[in-house]
Amino acid sequence: MHSDLMKTKAKYIRKRAFEMVMRAGKGHLGGSLSSTEILVALYYGGILTFDKNRPEDPDRDRFIMSKGHSNNTLYVILADLGLVGTNDLDCYTQDNGLLGGHCDNNVPGIEIVTGSLGHGLSVGAGIAWGAKLNNKRYKTYVVLGDGESQEGSVWEAAMFAAHHKLDNLVAITDRNRLGSEEFTEQNASLEPLFDKWHAFGWDTHTVADGHSVEQLLEVFRKGTATGRPRMIIANTVKGKGISFLENTPQSHHTLPKGDQIEIALKELSQ
């Protein structure tokens, strides 16, 4: 898909995700909106190898949304690809609905249950190692939150992946600089984040604008350093697309109310 079409797709996905969570009255918008272009580049930019008509294909690339609460835009993508129904979006987090507040592998296209933060990279490293042991060529992609990266298990997985030379593992940090209640650097500083991943033996890259599909694709398409897992740090804005939520701690949990709803819809439609 051409980059201009992907930009249009990202706008649609943001707006549909907003409508979905507003209908449900719950959902984590902030981190879902910050990771939108990352997901669009992966799913529509020819990065992930998968067949939407064969979601269980054993040779498919695996994708893990480690910060599983940020599933709103991911669910819209899965519906857009036909893996879940649009009616499932309308029943998001409702009794007897398919789509819950965290990623669940009962949903077609979802590999593992996530939401208990800090586990996704460990599981992804295990999947990648299994592929190596079985001489499989598929890759495993993991999207991490930066707040999540304050978990010690993330760094245990980082050591494991480097030790086993998992060059079939690609991790992307959604670097929006906010956790659930506070800026990461005021809570438990992650910087210098690039240097840390590099020191852990990862082939480390930075995307200056994580909302630019062109910049994301340029990095995704670079050849992987032999024998090293890859980390891509994508600089993003939490709550991207809704001005009064952008770069605010409350964007993690807060949904617009009253006149804010119309303002948000107008901004997401521009």
C-alpha positions as CSV (number, residue, x, y, z in Angstrom):
1,M,0.0,0.0,0.0
2,H,1.3,3.5,-0.9
3,S,2.3,5.7,2.0
4,D,-0.5,8.3,1.2
5,L,-3.1,5.5,1.4
6,M,-1.6,4.3,4.7
7,K,-1.9,7.9,6.1
8,T,-5.6,7.8,5.2
9,K,-5.9,4.4,6.7
10,A,-4.4,5.6,10.0
11,K,-6.9,8.4,10.1
12,Y,-9.8,6.0,9.6
13,I,-8.4,3.6,12.2
14,R,-8.1,6.4,14.8
15,K,-11.6,7.6,14.3
16,R,-13.1,4.1,14.3
17,A,-11.2,3.2,17.5
18,F,-12.5,6.4,19.1
19,E,-16.1,5.5,18.2
20,M,-15.6,2.0,19.5
21,V,-14.4,3.0,22.9
22,M,-16.9,5.8,23.3
23,R,-19.7,3.3,22.5
24,A,-18.3,1.0,25.2
25,G,-17.6,3.7,27.7
26,K,-14.2,2.3,28.4
27,G,-10.8,1.7,26.7
28,H,-7.2,3.0,26.7
29,L,-7.2,5.6,24.0
30,G,-3.9,7.3,24.7
31,G,-1.5,4.4,24.0
32,S,-3.7,3.1,21.2
33,L,-3.5,6.4,19.3
34,S,0.2,6.7,19.8
35,S,0.9,3.3,18.3
36,T,-1.4,3.7,15.3
37,E,1.2,4.4,12.6
38,I,3.4,1.6,13.9
39,L,0.6,-0.9,13.4
40,V,-0.3,0.6,10.0
41,A,3.3,0.3,8.8
42,L,3.5,-3.3,10.0
43,Y,0.1,-4.5,8.6
44,Y,-0.3,-2.5,5.5
45,G,3.4,-1.7,4.6
46,G,4.3,-5.2,3.6
47,I,6.4,-5.8,6.7
48,L,4.4,-8.6,8.4
49,T,4.3,-11.7,6.4
50,F,0.8,-13.1,6.9
51,D,-2.2,-14.3,4.9
52,K,-5.5,-12.9,6.3
53,N,-7.3,-15.9,4.8
54,R,-5.0,-18.3,6.6
55,P,-4.5,-16.7,10.1
56,E,-3.1,-19.9,11.5
57,D,-0.5,-20.4,8.7
58,P,2.5,-22.0,10.6
59,D,4.9,-19.9,8.5
60,R,3.3,-16.6,9.3
61,D,5.2,-13.8,11.1
62,R,4.1,-13.5,14.7
63,F,2.9,-10.1,16.1
64,I,2.6,-9.4,19.8
65,M,1.1,-6.3,21.3
66,S,2.9,-6.5,24.6
67,K,1.1,-3.4,26.0
68,G,-2.2,-5.3,25.6
69,H,-4.4,-2.6,26.9
70,S,-3.6,-0.5,23.8
71,N,-5.6,-2.8,21.6
72,N,-8.2,-0.4,20.3
73,T,-6.6,0.5,17.0
74,L,-5.3,-3.1,16.6
75,Y,-8.9,-4.4,16.8
76,V,-9.9,-2.0,14.1
77,I,-7.1,-3.2,11.9
78,L,-8.2,-6.9,12.5
79,A,-11.7,-5.9,11.5
80,D,-10.5,-4.1,8.4
81,L,-8.6,-7.2,7.4
82,G,-11.7,-9.3,7.9
83,L,-10.3,-11.3,10.8
84,V,-13.1,-10.1,13.1
85,G,-16.4,-8.6,12.3
86,T,-17.4,-4.9,12.5
87,N,-20.2,-6.0,14.8
88,D,-17.4,-7.3,17.2
89,L,-16.1,-3.7,17.4
90,D,-19.6,-2.5,18.4
91,C,-19.6,-5.1,21.2
92,Y,-16.1,-4.2,22.5
93,T,-15.7,-5.1,26.2
94,Q,-19.4,-6.0,26.4
95,D,-20.8,-9.1,28.0
96,N,-20.5,-12.1,25.6
97,G,-18.5,-9.9,23.2
98,L,-15.3,-11.3,21.5
99,L,-13.1,-8.2,22.1
100,G,-12.0,-7.5,25.7
101,G,-10.1,-4.7,27.2
102,H,-6.8,-6.6,26.8
103,C,-5.5,-8.7,23.9
104,D,-6.7,-12.3,24.1
105,N,-5.8,-15.2,21.8
106,N,-9.4,-16.2,21.4
107,V,-9.5,-13.3,18.9
108,P,-8.3,-14.3,15.4
109,G,-5.0,-12.6,14.7
110,I,-4.0,-12.3,18.3
111,E,-1.1,-14.6,19.2
112,I,-1.1,-14.5,23.0
113,V,-2.9,-12.9,26.0
114,T,-1.2,-9.6,27.0
115,G,-1.9,-6.9,29.4
116,S,0.1,-8.0,32.4
117,L,2.9,-5.7,31.4
118,G,6.5,-6.8,30.8
119,H,5.7,-10.3,29.5
120,G,5.3,-9.8,25.8
121,L,9.0,-9.5,24.9
122,S,9.8,-12.6,26.9
123,V,7.2,-14.7,25.1
124,G,8.2,-13.2,21.8
125,A,11.8,-14.1,22.5
126,G,10.7,-17.6,23.3
127,I,8.8,-17.8,20.0
128,A,11.8,-16.5,18.1
129,W,14.1,-19.0,19.7
130,G,11.7,-21.8,18.9
131,A,11.7,-20.7,15.3
132,K,15.5,-20.8,15.3
133,L,15.6,-24.3,16.8
134,N,13.1,-25.6,14.2
135,N,14.8,-23.9,11.3
136,K,11.7,-21.7,10.6
137,R,12.1,-18.4,8.7
138,Y,9.2,-16.4,10.2
139,K,9.9,-13.4,12.3
140,T,8.4,-12.2,15.6
141,Y,7.5,-8.6,16.1
142,V,6.7,-7.1,19.5
143,V,5.3,-3.6,20.3
144,L,6.3,-2.5,23.8
145,G,5.2,0.5,25.8
146,D,7.9,2.7,27.3
147,G,6.2,2.7,30.7
148,E,6.1,-1.1,30.4
149,S,9.9,-1.0,29.8
150,Q,10.4,-0.1,33.4
151,E,9.6,-3.8,34.2
152,G,12.6,-5.9,35.0
153,S,11.4,-8.8,32.9
154,V,11.8,-6.7,29.8
155,W,15.5,-6.5,30.4
156,E,15.8,-10.2,31.2
157,A,14.2,-10.9,27.8
158,A,16.6,-8.4,26.2
159,M,19.6,-10.4,27.6
160,F,18.1,-13.7,26.6
161,A,17.5,-12.6,23.0
162,A,21.0,-11.1,22.6
163,H,22.6,-14.2,24.1
164,H,20.8,-16.5,21.7
165,K,21.4,-14.2,18.7
166,L,17.7,-13.9,17.8
167,D,18.0,-11.9,14.6
168,N,14.4,-13.0,13.8
169,L,13.1,-10.9,16.7
170,V,12.1,-7.2,16.1
171,A,10.9,-5.1,19.0
172,I,9.4,-1.6,18.7
173,T,9.1,0.7,21.6
174,D,6.2,3.1,21.5
175,R,8.2,6.0,23.0
176,N,5.4,8.4,24.0
177,R,7.2,9.2,27.3
178,L,4.1,8.5,29.4
179,G,3.0,5.7,31.7
180,S,-0.4,5.2,33.2
181,E,-0.2,8.2,35.5
182,E,3.1,10.0,35.0
183,F,5.9,10.9,32.6
184,T,8.4,8.1,32.4
185,E,11.4,10.3,33.1
186,Q,9.8,11.6,36.3
187,N,8.9,8.1,37.5
188,A,11.8,5.8,36.7
189,S,14.0,7.3,34.0
190,L,14.6,5.2,30.9
191,E,17.1,7.5,29.2
192,P,19.5,7.0,27.6
193,L,17.2,4.3,26.1
194,F,19.0,3.9,22.8
195,D,22.3,3.4,24.6
196,K,20.8,0.8,26.9
197,W,19.4,-1.4,24.2
198,H,22.6,-1.0,22.2
199,A,24.6,-2.0,25.3
200,F,22.4,-5.1,25.7
201,G,23.5,-6.3,22.3
202,W,20.6,-5.2,20.2
203,D,20.7,-3.7,16.7
204,T,19.1,-0.4,17.8
205,H,17.4,2.2,15.7
206,T,15.4,5.4,16.3
207,V,12.5,6.8,14.4
208,A,12.4,10.5,15.0
209,D,8.7,10.7,14.1
210,G,6.8,7.6,15.0
211,H,3.7,9.0,13.3
212,S,5.5,9.1,9.9
213,V,4.8,5.8,8.0
214,E,7.6,6.8,5.6
215,Q,10.2,7.0,8.5
216,L,8.9,3.8,10.1
217,L,9.0,1.8,6.8
218,E,12.5,3.0,6.1
219,V,13.7,1.6,9.3
220,F,11.6,-1.6,9.1
221,R,13.0,-2.4,5.7
222,K,16.6,-2.1,6.6
223,G,18.5,-5.4,6.7
224,T,18.7,-7.0,10.1
225,A,22.2,-7.2,11.6
226,T,23.2,-10.9,11.6
227,G,23.1,-12.5,15.0
228,R,21.4,-9.5,16.8
229,P,17.8,-8.9,17.7
230,R,16.5,-5.5,16.6
231,M,15.0,-2.7,18.7
232,I,13.3,0.2,17.0
233,I,12.5,3.2,19.3
234,A,9.7,5.2,17.7
235,N,9.1,8.6,19.2
236,T,5.4,9.2,19.4
237,V,2.7,11.3,21.1
238,K,0.3,9.7,23.5
239,G,-3.3,10.6,22.6
240,K,-2.2,11.5,19.1
241,G,-5.0,13.1,17.1
242,I,-7.0,14.5,20.0
243,S,-5.5,17.8,21.0
244,F,-6.6,18.0,24.6
245,L,-5.4,14.5,25.3
246,E,-2.1,14.7,23.5
247,N,1.0,14.3,25.7
248,T,-1.1,14.3,28.9
249,P,-1.1,11.6,31.7
250,Q,-4.9,11.5,31.8
251,S,-5.0,10.3,28.2
252,H,-4.2,6.8,29.5
253,H,-7.6,6.3,31.2
254,T,-9.7,9.4,30.4
255,L,-12.4,9.4,27.7
256,P,-13.8,12.7,26.4
257,K,-17.1,14.0,27.8
258,G,-19.7,16.5,26.8
259,D,-18.5,19.0,24.2
260,Q,-15.1,17.3,24.1
261,I,-16.7,14.4,22.1
262,E,-17.6,16.6,19.2
263,I,-14.3,18.3,19.3
264,A,-12.5,15.0,19.2
265,L,-14.6,13.7,16.3
266,K,-13.9,16.8,14.4
267,E,-10.2,16.6,14.9
268,L,-10.0,12.9,14.1
269,S,-12.0,13.6,10.8
270,Q,-9.5,16.3,9.6
